[in-house]
Amino acid sequence: MERPEIVALLLVGLLIGTGVGSAYARARRGWADYQTVRKTVPGARRAAWLLIKVATTKIGIIALLLLVGAVAYAAAGPDDDPAAPGRTPGPSATPSERQGR
């Protein structure tokens, strides 16, 4: 009669031991992965800030060039100056000549 009880206890012990062992293995693997990632974070953080710095510098240079171009274009003035010598003013409508009012 003692043999079936021993076999049942052995099976329950194996089942519990397997569950605890796999949980322990998962915890060790997770801890090792955490340590590996923790060591790589400062380098990744430096790389991320460097990429952000490069991108903002490029955006700043492009914005500055566009601003300088807009100021130069505005300073150049229009190409066809209506008061230039040699040009005769054309007929223009005055407010009193409008039809329909």
CYANA upper distance limits for C-alpha pairs under 8 A (distance plus 0.5 A):
  1 MET  CA      5 GLU  CA      7.92
  2 GLU  CA      6 ILE  CA      6.82
  3 ARG  CA      7 VAL  CA      6.67
  4 PRO  CA      8 ALA  CA      6.58
  5 GLU  CA      9 LEU  CA      6.61
  6 ILE  CA     10 LEU  CA      6.51
  7 VAL  CA     11 LEU  CA      6.68
  8 ALA  CA     12 VAL  CA      6.72
  9 LEU  CA     13 GLY  CA      6.51
 10 LEU  CA     14 LEU  CA      6.60
 11 LEU  CA     15 LEU  CA      6.62
 12 VAL  CA     16 ILE  CA      6.66
 13 GLY  CA     17 GLY  CA      6.36
 14 LEU  CA     18 THR  CA      6.46
 15 LEU  CA     19 GLY  CA      6.87
 16 ILE  CA     20 VAL  CA      6.66
 17 GLY  CA     21 GLY  CA      6.33
 18 THR  CA     22 SER  CA      6.57
 19 GLY  CA     23 ALA  CA      6.72
 20 VAL  CA     24 TYR  CA      6.60
 21 GLY  CA     25 ALA  CA      6.64
 22 SER  CA     26 ARG  CA      6.64
 23 ALA  CA     27 ALA  CA      6.66
 24 TYR  CA     28 ARG  CA      6.70
 25 ALA  CA     29 ARG  CA      6.63
 26 ARG  CA     30 GLY  CA      6.53
 27 ALA  CA     31 TRP  CA      6.59
 28 ARG  CA     32 ALA  CA      6.67
 29 ARG  CA     33 ASP  CA      6.67
 30 GLY  CA     34 TYR  CA      6.56
 31 TRP  CA     35 GLN  CA      6.71
 32 ALA  CA     36 THR  CA      6.76
 33 ASP  CA     37 VAL  CA      6.69
 34 TYR  CA     38 ARG  CA      6.45
 35 GLN  CA     39 LYS  CA      6.82
 36 THR  CA     40 THR  CA      7.14
 37 VAL  CA     41 VAL  CA      6.71
 38 ARG  CA     42 PRO  CA      8.43
 40 THR  CA     44 ALA  CA      6.79
 41 VAL  CA     45 ARG  CA      6.41
 42 PRO  CA     46 ARG  CA      6.67
 43 GLY  CA     47 ALA  CA      6.69
 44 ALA  CA     48 ALA  CA      6.60
 45 ARG  CA     49 TRP  CA      6.78
 46 ARG  CA     50 LEU  CA      6.63
 47 ALA  CA     51 LEU  CA      6.71
 48 ALA  CA     52 ILE  CA      6.73
 49 TRP  CA     53 LYS  CA      6.56
 50 LEU  CA     54 VAL  CA      6.69
 51 LEU  CA     55 ALA  CA      6.66
 52 ILE  CA     56 THR  CA      6.61
 53 LYS  CA     57 THR  CA      6.53
 54 VAL  CA     58 LYS  CA      6.75
 55 ALA  CA     59 ILE  CA      6.72
 56 THR  CA     60 GLY  CA      6.47
 57 THR  CA     61 ILE  CA      6.65
 58 LYS  CA     62 ILE  CA      6.70
 59 ILE  CA     63 ALA  CA      6.60
 60 GLY  CA     64 LEU  CA      6.58
 61 ILE  CA     65 LEU  CA      6.65
 62 ILE  CA     66 LEU  CA      6.68
 63 ALA  CA     67 LEU  CA      6.62
 64 LEU  CA     68 VAL  CA      6.61
 65 LEU  CA     69 GLY  CA      6.53
 66 LEU  CA     70 ALA  CA      6.58
 67 LEU  CA     71 VAL  CA      6.68
 68 VAL  CA     72 ALA  CA      6.59
 69 GLY  CA     73 TYR  CA      6.52
 70 ALA  CA     74 ALA  CA      6.59
 71 VAL  CA     75 ALA  CA      6.49
 72 ALA  CA     76 ALA  CA      6.63
 73 TYR  CA     77 GLY  CA      7.50
 82 PRO  CA     87 ARG  CA      7.72
 82 PRO  CA     89 PRO  CA      7.99
 83 ALA  CA     87 ARG  CA      7.64
 93 ALA  CA     97 GLU  CA      6.87
 93 ALA  CA     98 ARG  CA      8.00
 94 THR  CA     98 ARG  CA      7.73
